[in-house]
């Protein structure tokens, strides 16, 4: 297995992702090879500083790398030698089994859709996030930003993508799928939510448990919670902000600690023909290491093959 790691996308520069790669390599089996994409002399220098042998990694030199301020679509075209562009093209050529980055999320999404391309039958790929459950375990919330506007068939299919992720990567048996809405009743919500409900309750690909409300995010009513990317991103930022607020006020609780993004690192772009993992730009070395380890888990789960099979 060969995992490409974007060294140039981190908010902290190349130091953090190189350190994370060294940490991850110590935990990965011998058959997993990390391919570090970025400033080659700097990567070698940092590997030696971390006490690692550069020969234990493959290094691909990049140039003119994509920043957080670059326009995602234009950047991939204007910067073909950037670390993100190279990562996608190496994967398209079959030289990588997965590509992980904490860089420009928009560029990662654009590359996933236009270079790697959606799985046949997927209407729109999406980005999930994880939420801890009060009684233990995790839940999946999607979409959280890739698709601000959705139609009912798109949302209904998100239920399948989320259920496949929950089952095959996070080992949740027969995951329960709910539609995030303003009430539990079947006819609640706007026209989009009402139309989506009808589609979700009639399908046979996953277990639909009806509408769930915002207060159900952390209980066991649903393992997978479906919403459009606009709503999901607002929910995600509220969760992050409330977590940070409680920590700033000195709240020390085991459940609160489970919101720490360091534990999860990164999540796959669901519905594309390749294993693309996106992490948070502010990720430290622990979170980035978690992203790399999570990438290995996604590859081993054969998630994309299972999604393709379900859609056929």
C-alpha positions in Angstrom: 0.0 0.0 0.0 1.3 3.4 -0.9 -0.2 6.5 0.8 0.6 10.0 -0.6 0.9 12.7 2.1 0.7 16.4 1.2 3.6 18.0 3.1 3.0 21.6 1.9 -0.7 22.1 2.8 -0.5 22.5 6.6 -1.1 25.8 8.2 2.1 25.1 10.2 4.3 24.5 7.1 6.1 21.3 6.3 7.4 20.6 9.9 4.2 19.2 11.3 3.3 16.8 8.4 6.8 15.5 8.2 6.9 14.9 12.0 3.4 13.2 11.7 4.7 11.0 8.8 7.6 9.8 10.9 5.2 9.1 13.9 2.8 7.3 11.6 5.5 5.2 9.9 6.5 3.8 13.3 3.0 2.5 13.8 2.3 1.3 10.2 3.1 -2.2 9.0 6.1 -2.8 6.7 3.9 -3.1 3.6 2.7 0.5 3.9 4.9 3.0 2.2 4.5 6.7 2.7 5.0 9.0 -0.3 5.9 12.5 0.9 5.0 15.2 -1.7 6.5 18.6 -1.3 9.8 20.6 -1.0 12.3 17.7 -1.4 15.4 19.3 0.3 13.3 20.6 3.2 11.6 17.2 3.6 15.0 15.4 3.7 16.3 18.0 6.2 13.3 17.6 8.5 13.3 13.8 8.3 17.0 13.8 9.5 16.1 16.2 12.2 13.4 13.8 13.4 15.9 11.0 13.5 14.3 9.2 10.5 16.0 7.7 7.5 14.9 9.5 4.3 15.3 6.2 2.4 12.4 4.8 4.4 10.1 7.2 2.5 9.5 8.0 -1.1 9.8 11.8 -1.8 8.1 13.5 -4.7 9.3 17.1 -5.3 6.7 19.8 -5.8 6.8 23.4 -6.9 4.6 26.5 -6.5 2.2 24.9 -4.0 -1.4 25.7 -3.5 -2.2 28.0 -0.5 -5.4 28.4 1.5 -6.0 31.7 -0.3 -5.9 30.2 -3.9 -9.0 29.7 -5.9 -9.5 25.9 -5.9 -10.4 25.4 -9.5 -7.9 27.8 -10.9 -5.1 26.7 -8.7 -5.2 23.1 -9.9 -4.9 24.2 -13.5 -2.4 27.0 -12.8 -0.2 24.9 -10.5 0.2 21.5 -12.0 3.4 20.8 -10.0 1.9 21.7 -6.7 1.8 19.0 -4.0 -2.0 18.7 -4.3 -2.0 18.4 -8.1 0.8 15.9 -8.0 -1.0 13.8 -5.4 -4.1 13.5 -7.5 -2.3 12.7 -10.7 -0.1 10.1 -9.0 -3.3 8.4 -7.7 -5.0 8.7 -11.1 -2.0 6.9 -12.6 -2.3 4.1 -10.0 1.0 5.0 -8.3 -0.8 5.8 -5.0 -3.5 3.9 -3.2 -4.6 7.0 -1.3 -3.8 10.7 -0.9 -4.2 12.6 2.3 -3.9 16.4 2.9 -4.6 19.1 5.4 -4.3 21.6 2.6 -6.9 23.7 0.7 -10.2 21.8 1.2 -11.7 23.3 -2.0 -8.8 22.2 -4.1 -9.0 18.7 -2.6 -12.7 18.5 -3.4 -12.2 19.8 -6.9 -9.4 17.4 -7.6 -11.5 14.5 -6.2 -14.4 15.3 -8.6 -12.6 16.4 -11.7 -9.4 14.3 -11.6 -10.3 11.1 -9.7 -14.0 11.5 -10.7 -17.2 10.2 -8.9 -18.1 6.5 -8.7 -20.6 5.6 -11.4 -24.1 6.2 -10.0 -23.0 8.8 -7.4 -24.9 12.0 -8.0 -22.6 14.2 -5.8 -19.7 13.3 -3.7 -19.8 14.7 -0.2 -17.7 15.4 3.0 -18.6 13.7 6.3 -17.6 14.5 9.8 -17.7 12.4 13.0 -19.6 13.2 16.2 -19.2 11.4 19.5 -22.1 9.6 21.0 -23.0 10.1 24.7 -23.0 6.4 25.4 -19.9 5.7 23.5 -19.1 5.2 19.8 -19.3 7.6 16.9 -21.9 9.0 14.6 -21.5 10.3 11.0 -22.9 13.7 9.9 -22.9 14.5 6.2 -22.6 16.6 4.1 -20.6 19.3 6.0 -19.7 21.7 3.2 -19.3 20.2 -0.3 -22.9 20.7 -1.4 -24.6 23.8 -0.1 -27.6 23.2 -2.2 -29.1 19.8 -2.7 -32.0 18.0 -4.2 -34.0 15.3 -2.5 -32.3 12.4 -4.5 -28.9 13.7 -3.5 -29.7 13.8 0.2 -31.3 10.3 0.0 -28.1 9.0 -1.5 -26.0 10.7 1.2 -27.8 8.2 3.5 -26.2 5.3 1.6 -22.7 6.9 1.5 -22.8 7.6 5.2 -24.1 4.2 6.1 -21.4 2.5 4.1 -18.7 4.7 5.8 -20.2 3.9 9.3 -20.4 0.2 8.6 -17.2 -0.6 6.8 -14.7 1.9 8.3 -16.1 2.5 11.8 -17.6 -1.0 12.1 -21.2 0.1 13.1 -23.4 -2.8 12.4 -26.6 -2.0 10.4 -26.2 1.7 11.0 -29.4 3.7 11.6 -29.8 6.6 9.2 -31.8 9.8 10.1 -32.7 13.0 8.2 -31.7 16.1 10.1 -34.8 18.2 10.4 -36.7 20.7 12.6 -39.0 18.1 14.0 -39.5 14.3 14.3 -42.9 14.2 12.5 -42.9 12.9 8.9 -44.4 16.1 7.4 -42.0 18.5 9.3 -39.5 20.7 7.5 -39.4 22.5 4.2 -40.3 21.0 0.8 -36.8 19.6 0.3 -36.8 17.7 3.6 -40.4 16.4 3.0 -39.5 15.1 -0.5 -36.2 13.6 0.9 -38.2 11.8 3.6 -40.4 10.2 1.1 -37.4 8.9 -0.9 -35.5 7.7 2.1 -38.4 5.8 3.6 -39.0 3.9 0.4 -35.5 2.8 -0.4 -34.1 -0.6 0.6 -30.3 0.1 0.7 -30.1 1.2 4.4 -32.1 1.4 7.6 -34.0 4.7 7.7 -35.2 5.8 11.2 -37.0 9.0 10.2 -36.3 12.6 11.1 -33.8 13.5 13.8 -33.4 16.9 15.4 -30.3 18.8 16.4 -30.5 17.6 19.9 -30.3 14.0 18.7 -26.8 14.4 17.3 -25.1 12.9 20.4 -27.7 10.3 21.4 -28.4 6.9 19.8 -31.4 7.7 17.7 -29.3 7.6 14.5 -25.8 6.6 13.6 -25.8 8.6 10.4 -27.4 12.0 10.1 -28.1 13.4 6.7 -28.3 17.1 5.7 -27.2 19.5 3.0 -23.7 21.0 3.1 -24.9 24.4 4.2 -26.7 23.1 7.3 -24.0 20.6 8.0 -21.2 23.2 8.0 -23.2 25.5 10.3 -23.7 22.5 12.7 -20.1 21.5 12.5 -18.9 25.1 13.3 -21.3 25.4 16.2 -20.0 22.1 17.7 -16.4 23.2 17.3 -17.1 26.7 18.8 -19.0 25.3 21.8 -16.3 22.8 22.4 -13.6 25.5 22.4 -15.8 27.7 24.6 -16.3 25.0 27.3 -12.5 24.3 27.3 -11.8 28.0 27.6 -14.1 28.1 30.7 -12.1 25.2 32.3 -14.7 22.4 31.7 -12.9 19.1 32.1 -15.1 16.2 31.1 -14.2 12.9 29.4 -17.1 13.3 26.9 -15.8 16.8 26.0 -12.4 15.4 25.2 -13.9 13.1 22.6 -14.7 16.2 20.5 -11.0 16.8 20.0 -10.3 16.6 16.2 -6.8 15.1 17.0 -8.6 11.8 17.6 -9.9 11.5 14.1 -7.4 13.4 11.9 -9.2 13.3 8.6 -12.1 11.8 6.7 -12.6 10.6 3.2 -14.4 12.4 0.3 -17.3 10.0 -0.1 -18.4 8.9 -3.6 -15.2 9.2 -5.7 -13.1 6.6 -7.4 -10.2 6.9 -5.0 -9.2 7.2 -1.4 -8.9 10.9 -0.8 -8.6 12.0 2.8 -9.0 15.6 4.0 -7.8 16.9 7.3 -8.1 20.2 9.1 -5.5 22.8 8.1 -4.7 23.6 11.8 -3.9 20.0 12.5 -0.9 19.4 14.8 1.4 16.4 14.4 -0.9 14.1 16.5 -4.0 15.0 14.3 -2.0 14.6 11.1 -0.7 11.3 12.2 -4.2 10.2 13.0 -5.2 11.3 9.4 -2.5 9.1 7.9 -3.5 6.1 10.0 -7.2 6.7 9.1 -6.2 6.7 5.5 -4.7 3.2 5.9 -8.0 2.1 7.5 -10.1 3.5 4.6 -7.9 1.7 2.0 -8.2 -1.6 3.8 -12.0 -1.2 4.1 -12.4 -1.2 0.3 -15.0 1.4 0.9 -15.2 2.7 -2.7 -15.6 -0.8 -4.1 -18.4 -1.5 -1.6 -20.2 1.8 -2.6 -19.9 0.9 -6.3 -21.3 -2.6 -5.6 -24.3 -1.1 -3.6 -25.1 1.3 -6.5 -25.1 -1.4 -9.1 
